[in-house]
Amino acid sequence: MSTSVSIGYTRTVTRCVKQAQALERAAGSYVLKDIPGKLAVSYGYGGTPPLDLETVRAANLGQYEKARLCYVEYRALLEAAVEKIEPVESAA
């Protein structure tokens, strides 16, 4: 059974700012040419389906295991370095 983190699609319409373009006639057809120094708002359609809960759980577990191993290795390195520090005698 597949369980989704959420229901429905996200960002079905996207909005971004891009280089402005104009249609120009060329060889019996039209081509898009950039308009120098001008930007325009562009809209796109699509969307992202909901994430599968098992896929998300597996990905998070993998990242957790990597982070934990990194911490264990760092702690071992730190302990080895601290063991080599010689105590400083007090001047008092």
N, C-alpha and C positions, 0 to 999 in steps of 0.2 A: 504494500500500500504506500503510495506516494503522498506525503503531506507537504503542503506549501507553507512558507513562512507568512505569506500574505495572499490576498485574493486580488485578482485583476492585474492589469498592466500599469506600469509607471511611465511617466513622461511620454504619453502618446503623441504629443505635439512638442517639438523642441524649437527653441528660438536662439539664434546666435547672430553675431555681427561679423560680416564678411566683406571682402573687397567687392565694391559695386561693379556690375557688369552691364553692358549694353549689347543688344543684338546688332550685328552688322552684316550686310549682304555681301556674300563672297561666292563667286562662281556658281550662281544659280541656287545658292543655299544661304543659310544664315549661320554665323558663328558668334560665340560670346567673346567679347573683348573687355578686358579690365579698364575701368575708368580711373586713371591715376588720381590719387589724393582723395578719393571718395569711398566711404563705407556705406553699407546698406544692411538692414535687418533681413535675415533669411529664416524661413520656417520650414521645418521638416516633419515628416510623419513617421511613426514607427511605434516604438515602445519596447519595454523590457518585460518579459514574462516573470511571474513570481518565482522566487528561488525554492528549490526542493530542499526540505528540511534535512534529509539524510546527507545530501551533498554538502550543505552548509556545515552540519555537525562534523563530518569527516574533514573538511578543510580547516575548521577551527581547531579540531583535535591535533591535526598535523602541525599547525602553527604553534600550538601550546607545547607540543613535544619538542619542537626545535628550540623554542624560547627557554624551556626548562633545561635542556641539555647545555645550551649556551651559558645559563646561569651556573650550573654545576661545574662546568669547565672553568669559568671565570673565578668562582669561589676557590677551586683547587689551585689555580694560578696565584691568586691573592694570598692564600694560606702559605704557599711555598715561598713567596716573596717576603712575607712578614716573618717567617722563621729565620731568614737570613739577616734581618735587621739586628744590629748589635745594640745592646742597651747603652744609653748615654749616662755617664756618671754625673751625679749632681755636684755642683761647685760649692755647695754649702758646707 
